[in-house]
């Protein structure tokens, strides 16, 4: 675990940050003018980016609640967590099972600065901590997470909307498989990402790149499903994130979106 003060990169105030962009789209306040300009440019051609941001958090809430409840998960490894906005992983998991342990992973200096407050917001029985690491280095993540989590017991691994920042698909598959190879049977993988399922969302991706932000690669639902090879995908499978875990009363009230996700269990 990092015990050093996070150092701001040289372009901190001049280049849009993925974490701050999503914070802006979710209605948060931890963002700068450069992030808002980039966010507005994307939203101008793809207004559904706002709904995607909000629905991505709803997907997190539903999946974590399910895994901590019916799934019996007590350990969560949230990789690429981003800035806190509403109902973060530890709050949802510990709301169901107070003894849950959560390890967040990010390498954004602003995210790490917010980590201290989140680590204080913790149940007496549980534990919440952060790893300062890049998700391109899964072995570093696993090594640090082992200091907190018991890898003899199932771990719920989460990649929530971050793998689009991996340009090469083979590398993406390698990152996910290397993490899942390290966790024991009974562990879970929860993953969602933006998809190339519409013209407007692809134009939004182009605007994001034009803004100077880190490019985000939109992939097909089929490609995302490949990340679950060797796992047993929970119903309803790889679907728009607005459709996973939605109760009968909610059916028909939320339209599909250009973001797909799924949960799988390691046999």
N, C-alpha and C positions, 0 to 999 in steps of 0.2 A: 504494500500500500504506500502511496506517495505521502510523505510527511512534509514536503517542501511547499513553499508558496508558489502557486501557479504563475508562470511568466507569460505576459501578453506577447503574442507574435508582433512583428514589425508592422504588418498590414491589418492589425486588429480593428482599427477605426475606418479603414478605407476599402475593405473587401467584405462582401456579404458572407456571413457565417451560416452554415446549415442549421445549427442549433437555434440561432437567433431568428432565422427566417421562419422556422416552424413555430417558434414562440410568437412571432408576429401574426402568422396566419391563425393561430389558436386564440388570439386576442390578448396575449401576454404583453408585458411592459419591458421585458429585458431584451431590447433591441435598439439599434441605432438607425439614423437616417439612411445609411447605405443599405441596410437590410430592408427597410420599408420601401425604398425605391425599387429594389429588386423584386420584393414581394408584390408590389403593385403592378409591376410590368408583367409578371406571370399571371396575376389575377385578371388583368385587362383582357387577355386572350383566353384564359381558362378560369372563369369565376369559380368553378367547382373545387379549386385548390383550397378554398376556405372550408368547404364542407368536408373535403378529404382530411384536412388537418384535425378538425373536430371529431370526425368519425373514426380516425385512427386511434384517438384516445379512448373512444367508446369501445373499440375493438380490444384494446389493451385491458380495459376494465372488465369486459365480459370474459375474456380468455383467462386472465389471472384469477378472477373470482371462481370460474369453473375449475381450474386446476387446483387451487387451494382448497376448494370444497370437495366436489365429487372426485377429482383427480388425486387428492391426497398429497399434493406437492407442498413441501415445507422449505425448499431451497430454490431461489431464483437468481439467475445470472442474466442481467439485463444489459446487453452489449450495444453501445451507442445510444445511451439513454436520452441525451439532449437536456434542454433546460426544463426545470419543473414548472408546471402550469396548474393542472388540476388532477387530483386522484392519481398519484404516482404509484408505481408497482408496489412499494412497501406498504403504502396506506391501504391498498386494496387487499393484498395478501394477508397482512396482519389484522385487517378488519374481519377476515374469515378465520384465520388461524394465527393468534397472537404470537406464537413461538416461531413464526417464519423468519428465515434469514435471507437477506437480499444483498447481492453485490451488484452495484452499478458500475458500468465501464464507459469511460469517455476520455478524450484527450483534449477537449476544448477548455481553454483557461477559464472562461466565464462559467461554464458548467461546473468545473471543479471548485470555483469560488462559492457557488451556491450549495455545494455538497455538505458543508458543515451544518447548515441549517437543517437539511434533510436528515442528517445523521442524529440530530438531537430529537427529531420528531419520530420517535421510535417506541414501541411497546416495551415494558420491562422484561418480558419473556423473549422478545425477538432481537434481531440485530440488523442494522443497515450500515453499509459502508461503500466506499468508492475505490475503484482501481483506475489509476491514471495510465491509460494504455490505448494504443491504436488497434482497431479491430482487424487490421491487416496482419497483426502479430498474435495469432491465437495461442501460441505456446506461452507467451508472456502473460496473457490473460488467465489461462488455466493455472499457471504456476502461482500467480497472485491470489486467485480465487480459492485455491487449496488452503490458503492460510485461514480462511473463514468457513468455507463450505466443506462438508464431509463427502468426498467423492466416492465413498462406499455406498452412499445413499443417493436416490434419484435427484437430479438437478433439472430444473425447468429453464431451458436456454431460450433467450428472446433476442430476435433481430427485428426491430420494429421500424420499418421504413428507412433503413440505413444502407442496405446492400446495393441500392441504385448508385451509390457513390463508388462502387467497385466497377471499373471500366470493363475489365476482362471477365467474361462469364466463367471461364475455367477457374480463375482465381476465386471468384465468388463461391463456386461449388467447393473448392478446396478449403476455404475458410470455414464454411459451415460443417463440412465433414470432419475436419480436424478437431473442432470443438466437440461435435457429437461423438467422435471416437473416444474422447477423453472421459465422457460421463458414462455412468453405469446403466445397465438395463433398467427399464422403468422410468427413465428420464424422458423429458418432453422437449420438443422444438416448436416454438411459436414464431411465425414469420409472416410479415406482410411487406408489400412494396407497391409503388406506383406501377401501372401497366400500360403498354402501348395499345390500348383498346379503343382509342378514339383519336380523331384528327386534332381536336382542340388541346388535349393533354400533351400531345407531341409538340404542338406549337408552343405550349407553355414551357416545355423542357428546353426548347431552343431559346426562348426569352431568358430563361434562367442562366444559360451559358453565356448569352450576350451581355448579361448584367455583370459578369466577372465572377459570379459565384462558381463553386465547384460543380462541374457537370454532373447531372443525374441521369443515369441510363434507365430508360423504361423498357421493361422486358415483358414477354408474354406470360399469361397464367401458366401455360405449359412449362415454360422454363423455370418458374418459381416452384412448380410441383416437383421438378427434378431434384430440388434440394431435400426432398423427403424420401429419396430412394433408400430402401432398407428400413424405413420407419412405417408404423401403422398409422395412417392418417385418420384422425377422429372425424365423425360426421359433423358437418356436411361436406367435408373435403376442402378443396381449393375453390373458394368462392369470393365474390366481392365482400369486402370487410363489413359492409352494412348488413350482410345476411348471416354472419357467423354468430350462433348463440342467441339469435333474436327470438323472443317469446311469442306465443300465438297472438297475443294482443297487439304486438308490434308489426306483424306481417302485413305488408301492403302499404305501410306508412313511410318507409324509407326506400328511395330509389337506389339502384345499383350505382357504383362509382368506379372510376378507373384506378382501383386499388384492390388487389386480391390478397387473401391471406389464408392460413390454415394452421392447424395444430397437429403434430404427430407424436407418437409414443415409440420409444426405442424398445424393441422386444427383448 
